[in-house]
Amino acid sequence: MTLHNDDLEKDYHVEQVGVYAQDPDAGEILYFISQTDKEGGDEVPGAAKSPGFTLDWNFSLNVGNGSKVEVAVNKVGVLTEEQADDRYVTKEKAEETLGNYYTKEET
């Protein structure tokens, strides 16, 4: 999950993240909540202070006993393959650039 600071005017600290689900009988419910282990949470700077700032969380969930599970992902937090290629160096490109510098034996 990725939090962006777009249009955020003031800095703040985030300590908890909640994920909601749509229950067919009860409507929207709080599905799970996660809390940081850092004292005071994670700082999220305003957009003017740190344009393009993001904060990433990784969650692992196991869902069971569901006859049908649908996941709706907000496209704001999705990294496409093209974006990843532009942002990160592939292993092949790193090896080509470094010329196997780290794997050469010293004599």
CORHUUR-V423718 format. One record per residue. RES is the residue in one small letter. SS is DSSP state (alpha for helix, beta for strand, coil for the rest). PSI is psi in radians with two decimals (NA if undefined). Layout:
RES;SS;PSI
RES;SS;PSI
This chain:
m;coil;2.39
t;beta;2.29
l;beta;2.24
h;beta;2.66
n;coil;0.32
d;coil;2.31
d;coil;0.21
l;coil;2.09
e;coil;-0.64
k;coil;2.60
d;coil;2.66
y;beta;2.96
h;beta;2.31
v;beta;2.27
e;coil;-0.42
q;beta;2.61
v;beta;2.25
g;beta;2.47
v;beta;2.25
y;beta;2.63
a;beta;2.73
q;beta;1.92
d;beta;2.30
p;coil;-0.44
d;coil;-0.66
a;coil;-0.13
g;beta;-2.60
e;beta;2.26
i;beta;2.68
l;beta;1.96
y;beta;-0.83
f;beta;2.81
i;beta;2.48
s;beta;2.47
q;beta;2.41
t;coil;2.71
d;coil;0.06
k;coil;2.35
e;coil;2.12
g;coil;-0.03
g;coil;-2.95
d;beta;2.35
e;beta;2.34
v;beta;1.87
p;coil;2.67
g;coil;2.80
a;coil;-0.63
a;coil;-0.62
k;coil;-0.68
s;coil;1.38
p;coil;2.41
g;coil;0.16
f;coil;2.44
t;beta;2.69
l;beta;2.18
d;beta;2.45
w;coil;2.53
n;coil;2.24
f;coil;2.56
s;coil;2.07
l;coil;2.60
n;coil;2.03
v;coil;2.32
g;coil;2.94
n;coil;0.43
g;coil;2.27
s;coil;-0.47
k;coil;2.12
v;coil;2.18
e;coil;2.40
v;coil;2.20
a;coil;2.09
v;coil;2.21
n;coil;2.16
k;alpha;-0.31
v;alpha;-0.61
g;alpha;0.19
v;coil;2.32
l;coil;2.07
t;coil;2.85
e;alpha;-0.70
e;alpha;-0.75
q;alpha;-0.71
a;alpha;-0.73
d;alpha;-0.65
d;alpha;-0.54
r;alpha;-0.63
y;coil;2.68
v;coil;2.29
t;coil;2.79
k;alpha;-0.74
e;alpha;-0.76
k;alpha;-0.68
a;alpha;-0.78
e;alpha;-0.69
e;alpha;-0.77
t;alpha;-0.74
l;alpha;-0.21
g;coil;0.65
n;coil;0.53
y;coil;-0.74
y;coil;-0.21
t;coil;-0.11
k;coil;2.43
e;coil;2.42
e;coil;2.49
t;coil;NA
